[in-house]
Amino acid sequence: MSGITQGHSLPESDFAFLRYQAAQGHDDSTEVRVKQDAFWSYCGPLLRTDSSLPTNFDDFSTATFTGSVLPRLLPFLSFINTYLSDCGMDNYMLTVRAIRPNTEFDQPRWHTDELFFADLKNRRLPGANLGLTSYFEKNQTLDNASSGTNWKICTTLLGPSTIFIPHKHQASAREVQKLAQNAASTQHECLSIRCVGCATAATAVREELAVKLAQFGVEQAFPGECAFFQVGRDSGAVHSEPSMSSDLRGRIFINVVPGTEEELKALMGKWGMQYPRQWWVGNRMNLAK
């Protein structure tokens, strides 16, 4: 995995669960619920945990949760900051996503995450045109040749953790995914990230993988653990959002994409945003420099 230059090295497997808080220190009894679907994103240098978070995080938190999430969030941020600093990295894009109970993922959405920084020289956003044959073929080359950060980190502060296909079945799951994506992709006019043709292909792939990968079982991080995993179609960890219909409190999920300052500036530029930047979106859009 790229980007590791100093005291730490990331696990060599597809994914690994690393503990950032002692099991007895992870208090899940504090009453916190999700009031609305919303997310808060920050892109910039590592956030300091010995001072206040950006002001608009307080606005986001008040509007989204019934109580403070800081006792759950700060131990994770402290761990990640130390870990990434020891790896020689000092910038990331971090997203805190709040989701109310829903049935959307009662059927898994098995996938590997796209490489964020492999194609920054053109205007294509990560995740766009995924049902287009030409993009599918091109992305195989990018996947093998990418020199950007090819891993990310996630954790869940509330609710069920992300599910992963077990290690011994990851290679088989990627091959099944590749065949399904190739079969579903078509050559069509793709004008935006919300392309109907690509959405149709994604639905077909999701339904096929839900059936074919069910035999492999799942693995999940425990409370107080985070998942480090590879991305990209060639070697990324096959994973899915968990079912969120049973936990009435909702789910609080954190996604961390490490990168260099240059990579993240370029990514923000594609979205028409300055760097560094923090913003949140709920019932209304909220932006802050």
Disulfide bonds with the S-S distance in Angstrom:
none
